[in-house]
Amino acid sequence: SKSAPAKGSTLKVELEKDTHYTLSAWLQLSKSTGDVKAILVTPDGNFNTAGMLVVQSGCWTMLKGGATSFAAGKGELFFETNVTAELMVDSMSLQPFSFEEWKSHRHESIAKERKKKVKITVHGSDGKVLPDAELSLERVAKGFPLGNAMTKEILDIPEYEKWFTSRFTVATMENEMKWYSTEYDQNQELYEIPDKMLALAEKYNISVRGHNVFWDDQSKQMDWVSKLSAPQLKKAMEKRMKNVVSRYAGKLIHWDVLNENLHYSFFEDKLGKDASAEVFKEVAKLDDKPILFMNEYNTIEEPNDAAPLPTKYLAKLKQIQSYPGNSKLKYGIGLESHFDTPNIPYVRGSLDTLAQAKVPIWLTEIDVKKGPKQVEYLEEVMREGFAHPGVKGIVLWGAWHAKECYVMCLTDKNFKNLPVGDVVDKLITEWKAVPEDAKTDDKGVFEAELFHGEYNVTVKHKSLKEPLMHTVDLDSKSEATIRAKK
C-alpha cells in the first residue's frame, strides 16, 4: 500500500566503513506506473534512500544514486514501490569508493574540467626570448563563477559592500526582484532598490542572476494576485513580464523564470498545463540574452521527495522545450541545494542524470542547516559541485541580515567570518591558486596547469629596467606572448 510499501526480497551485501557506494540499475514494473525507491541498510541500522524515480511497465528506466556507509559489516539492498506490481531489476551495480578514492576522482575531474595547460612566452625589447624570467600571476576575472545572495542592506553598509564584492563574481538578490517586492500593491511598482543593487554589482563587474520572474507557490502570491480570474491573471502576468524583464534586459546573466515549478503549480492550475512553457517563451521574447531556469529545491538534496526527482525535472524541462517556439531557447537547470545532511553519492548520481539534458547546471542557493558538521558538509557539497563537469556555477544562499540569516550566515554582525565563511574563503583561494616561484625555461617559456580565467602577469628579469605587467586571457585560449616595449 502507499502508506506501508512492502519489501519483497533483499540483497545481502558486505559493506565497508567510511565508504561511498554508487548505485545504478535498470528498473521496470510489470504493470502500471509508480515511484520506486532504492534502500541501502547499513551495518549501523540506518535505512538510507539511495535513489528514487518513476518506473513504468513496458520500458526500462535507469536509476542512479547511492549512499554512504560509516560502519563495516553486513548490509541489505532492496527496492520498494507505491503500486501493486512486480518490479524487475537488471544490470544492477553497487560500487564502493573509499573517501580517499572519492576525493581523488574529484581532483582528476577538476584538473580536466576547471584547468588547462597554458604556455606563456616572454620576449625582451630586442625580440629575443627571456630565459629564467620570474613570473607572478594573479587571476583577476572570469574563471568558474562563484557567488552569493545579497540583501538591500548592502546599499547602506560599506563593510558589507567590501566583504561581498571582494569575494564573489556572481550575485543573486535574495528577495528584491521578486514580484511581491516590486508590486506588493497592484499597479504600484517599485524598482528603486533592485536598480541600486544592480548598479552596485555592475560597479564591481559582478554578474547578476534574475530571481525570479514568477514563484509557483500559492502562499507566495499577493492577495490581489490570488483573487484574480484566469483572464485577469494572464493580463497581470504579461504586465509583470514586460515591466521587470524589459527593465533589466541585457543586464542579467540568468532569469529564474519559474521558481519551484515542480513542487507547486499555481499558474498552471489557473491557466492550464502550458502556462509554464508560455512564460518561458514570453520571457525569451523580451530578453534573449540570459539563460532561462526552472529553479527547484530537493532535486539533489533529498532523495525521499518524490516531486522534484531528477527524472521528473528532466521530464518537465522536455515539456517546456517541446512547446511550439521554445526549442531554441537558452535553458539552464537551477538546483537550490538547501542541505541538511548531504548524501554525496546521491548528489553525484543526480547530477549525472541531469547532465544528460546537455544544458548548464547551476547550484543556485547552497546552504547547509546549522549543526556540528555544518562546515564539513558545506565544503563537501561545494567541492562536489565544483568537480562535476555539468555544473557551470555555484551561488551560496548566505545573504546577510542584521537580524538573522535565512539558514546559514557566513559572517557575524561585524562582517568577521564565521567558520562557514572561512571555508568559503579557503575554497575561493584554492580555486584560483597559481604556481609559486614560476620561471621561464631556457626558451623563454613558462608552462603550467592553471584554473580557467583572466590573469595579470608580472615579469621580472635582470635585463628589464622595470617589471613587465600584462593581462592575458587564459579562459578562451591556452597560449600568450608577453613582449617588452622597445
N, C-alpha and C positions, 0 to 999 in steps of 0.2 A: 504494500500500500504506500501511498505518498507519505504518510506520517511515519512509517517504520519500514523502510526498504529491507528486503531480506537478502542475506548474503548466501549464495548457493554453494560456491566452492572457493577454497583459498589455496594460494600457492605458498608453500613454506620456503622461506629464504633465510640464508645466513648473512647477517648484516655486520658491518664493521663500525667501530667507534669513530666519531668525528669524520664522517664521510657523506658527501653529497651523492645522491642517486638520481640519475636521469632516467625517465621512463618514456618509452614510446610504444604504441600499439595501434593496430588497425581494429576497429570495432564495427559490429553490425548487429542489429536486432532482427529477430525472426518475424516480427510484425510491428506495426505502429511506429511512432517516433517518441523519443523520450530523452531525458537527461541521464547520462551515465557518469558516475563518479568513481575514480580510482583511489583506493585507500591503502596506504602503507602503514602497517602497525609495527612500530619499532620496539626493540627489546625493553625499553623503559615503560612500555604500556601505552604510549601515545598513539592515537589514531590520526595520521597525517593525510590530509587530502592532497594527493599528488597531481590531480587534474580532473577536469570535468568538461563535458561537451555534449552537444546534441547529436544523438545517433539515430539512424533511420533503418528501415528494412529496405532491402534491395540495393544498397550501396555501402561501400566501406568508407569509414571516416577515421582519420588519424588523430590520436591524442598524443600531445607532447607535454611533458611536465616533469615532476619529480618531487623529492623530499629529502630531508637530511636526517641521518641517524647520529645521535650523540652518545649511543651506547652500543656495545658489541653483544651479539648473541642471536637467538632465533627471532625472526620476524614473520609477518604474513602480508601478502598482497592479495587484495580482492577487489571486485567491482560491484557496484550497486546501482540500481536504476529505479526510477519512479513510475515505471509502467510494468504491466504483466507481460513478459515476453522472454524468450531465450536470448541470451547475449552471447555472441560469438566473438572470440578474440584471436587475432592472428598476428604473427611476426612481432611478438612482444619482446622488448629489450629493457632490462634493468641494469644499468651500468654504474659501477662505483668509481668515484673520484675522491681521493683524499683532499683535504683543504689545500695542501701544497700543490697538488696536481691542478686543482681548480684555478688557483692563483696563477700558475704557470701558463695555463691556457689563456687567461686574461692578458698576461704580458705579451704573449705571441699575437693575440688579436690586436692589441694596442699598437705594437710595432708595425703590423700590416696595415691597419686602418687609419691610425692617427699620426703616423710618422712617414717621412720619406727620406730617401738617401739623397743628400744635396751636395753640390760641388760649387765652391766659391774660388775663383781665380783672382789673384791680386797682381796688378801691374804698377810699376813706378812711373814717374813722369816721362821717362825716356822710352816707355813702352815695354821695357823688359820685365819679366816676372820677378816677384819679390819672394825669395825663399826665407824661411824662418821668421816670417812676419807674425806678430801677435794679434790675435783677433779676440774681441769680446762681442758677444751677441746678446740682444735683448728683444724678446718678442713684444711688439707694440700694437699689433692689430690682427684681425682675422683669427684663424685657428678655430678650435672647437668652441661653439657657443655655450657659455655658462652664465646663467642669470639668476635673478631672484625677483620675488614680488615686492612692490613698494607701495607705500600709502601716501596720502596727501600731506602727511606730517613732514615729509622730506622737503616741502617747499618753505618751511619756516624754521628748520633746524639745520644750521650749517654743518654740525657734527654728523648728522645723519647723511647729509648730501656727500660729505667727504668719505665717510665709511663706505657707502654704497658705490659711488662712482669710481673708487679706487680698486674695486674688485670685479665688478660684473660687466659683461658686454651685452647682456640682454635684460630687459625689464618687462614685467607684467604688472599693470595697475591692478591692485587687489580687487577693488570694487568700483573705482571711479568712472569706468567706461560702461558699466552695466546699465541696463535700461532703467532700473529703479533708482539709479544715481543721477541720470541725466534728465529723466522725465517722470519724477515721482508723482507729480500732479499733472493731469492731462493738459497738453498744449503749453506747458511751462517748462521749456527745455533749458538746461544749464550745462554749459560746456567749459566754463572758465577754469575749473580745477583740472580736468584732463588735458586741456590745452596747455596749461602751465607745466604740468608733469611731462608732457611730450616735449615741450621746448627744453626743459632741463635735461632730458635724456639726449636730445639732439645735440645740445651743447657739449656733451661728453662723448659723442659718437656711439651712444648706446642704442642698440636696436630695440624696438618695442613690439610686443605681441598685443593684438587687439583682443581684449577679454571682457565681455563677449557680445555678440550681436543679440542672441536670444538664449534664455535659460529655460529649459523644458519643464522644470519643476513648478507645478501649480502654486506651491507655497511661496515661491519667489516672485510671483506676479503681483503687481499693484492691484488694489481693489478695483480700480476702474477698468483695468485690463480684463480681470476675471469676469466682469459683468457684461462685457461686450458680446453682441451677437456675432455669428460667424462672418457676415459681410463687414461688420464694423471692425472686428479683429483683423481681418485681412487688410483693410484700409490703414489701420493703425500700424500694422507691421510694415507695410510699404513705406509709410512715412518714417518710421524708425530706421529702416534700412537706408532710405535715401539720405536722411539727415546725418546719421552717425558714420556710415561707410563713406559717403561722398566727402564729408568733412575731413576725414583722415586718409583719403585716397592718396596712394603713393608714399605714405609716411610710415606704414606699418609693414613688418615682415610676415605677419600671420594675422588671421582672424579665427578665433574660436566661434565658428558660425552657429553651432548648436552645442550648448553645454548640457551634458548628462542626458543625451538623447536616447540612451539605451535603458536607463532606469525610469525615465519619465516620458510622457507623450502628450503634454498639454496642447501643443499646437496641432498635432496630428488628430487628436481626439476632437478638436474643434473644427478642423478644416479638411480632414481626410488624410489617407495614408501617403499621399505625395507631397504633403506640406513641407517636410524636411528637405526633400530634393529640390523643391521650388525655391526655398530660401537660399540654398547654395547657388542656384542658377542666377538669382537676382543679385546676390552679393558680388558674384564674379562680374556681372554686367557693370556694376558701379565702380569696381576696383579690381582690375585683373592682375595686379602685382602680387598681393600676398598669397601665401599658401593657405588653403582653407581646411579647417579642422573640425572633426567631432571631438569634443573634449570629454573624457569619461573617467570615472573612478572604478576601482576594484577589478579592472581588466587584468592587471598583472599582480595586484597586491592581495587579492582574496579569492582563492580557488573555490570557495564554498558559495560564492554569489553567482547564481545562475544567469542573472540579467545581462552582465557585460562580458561574458566569456569571450576570449579572443576569436573563436569561430563565429560568434554572434556579431561581434564588432565588424568582422570582415564581411559578413552577410549584409549588414546594414550599409556599409560603405559601398558594396557592389550594387545595392539597390539604388543608392543615390547616384552613383556613376552611370548607371544604365538609363536614368531618366533622360528623355529627349533633350539634347543640347548640353548635357553635362559630361560627356565622355572625355573632353579635352581640358577640363578644369584642373587646376593645380591643387592636389589633395595632400593632406598630412594626417597622421594618426596621433592624436593627443591623449596621453596617458597621465592622469593626475598624480598617481603614485603616492597616495596617503597610506603610509605603512604603520602597522602595529608591530608584529613580529614577522619580518620578511622570510618567505620561503624562496631562497635564492635559486634552487634548481627549477622551481615553477616559473620564476621570473624569466629565466633564460629560455625555457621551453616556450613560454607565451610570446616572448619577443621573436623567437624563431618562427612561430606560426604567423604572427602579424607581419613579419618582414616579407612574407610571400606576396603581399599586396604591391610590393615594389614602389612604395611612396615613403617619404621621410617620416620617421618616428621621432617624436619628442616626448621626453618626460617633463610634463608641464607644471607640476605643482608638488614637487617632492617634499614631504615632511615625514617625520617619524615620531610616534607618540612618546611622551616623556616616560622614562623608566631607566633602570640601572644599565641597560645596554643600548640606550638611545644613540650614543656617539658611534659605537661599533656598528650598529645596524645602518645608520646613515652612511657611513663610509662604504659598507658593503654594497648598498643599493647604488650609490653614485659610481663606484668602480664597475659594477655590473653594467650599468647603462653606458658608461664611457667606453667600455671594451666591446660592446655589441656593435657589429657593423651596420645594423639597421637604424641605430639611434643617431640622430643628427644634431641633437642639442638637449641640454638639461636646464630646467628652471626650478629653483627652490621655492618653497612656499613658506618663507620665513620673514614675511613682511613685519616691520617694526611698528609697534603701537605703544603709546605712552602708558596705557592701562595694562594690556596684556596681548600677547600674540595669539593667532588662531590656534595653533598647536605647538609650534616649535619656534622659539626665539634664538637668534644667532648671537645677539649681544644683550648686555644689560641696559639700563636706562641711560647710562653714560657712554654708550657705544663702545664698551670694552667687551671683547669677545667672551662668550660663554664657551664651554667645551665643544659644543656642536659648531660654533663659529670657528674655533681653532682647527677642527678637522676640515672644514671647507677651505680655509686658508692653506692648509697643508696640501690639499689636492690641487688648488689653483697653482701653487708654486711648483708642485711636481709635474703638472701637465703642461708647463711651459719652460721646463728646465732645459738648460743649454750646457754643452761641454765646457769644463774649466780648462785653463791652460791650452787653449786652441791655438795652433800654429799652422802656417802653410808648410808644405814639403819642399823639396829641392826644385820642384817645378812651379812653385808659387801657388799650389793648390791646397785647399782645405776641404776635406770630405768628412761627412758625419751624417748620422741619422737624427733629424730634428722633427719636432712636432710641427704640423702644418701651421702656417701663419706668415705674417709680415714682420721682418726683423730690422732693427737698427744694428749695423755692424760698424765697430770702431777698429781701425787697423793702426798698429804701431810698428815702425821699422826704423832701424838705425839710419837709413838713407832719407827718411822723411823728416822735414823740419817740424811738422806738427801732425798729429794723428789724422787719418782719413776717416770721415764719417759718411756712411752710405746706408740708404734704406733699400732692402731687397725683398721682393715678394716671392717667398718660397711656398706659398699656398697653391699658386697656379702653375709654377714652374720649378724645376729642380736644379737649375744652373744659374749662376750670376757671375758677373765680372766687375771688379772694382778697379778703377784707374785713378792714379794721382794726376792732378792737373799740371799742365806744363808751366 
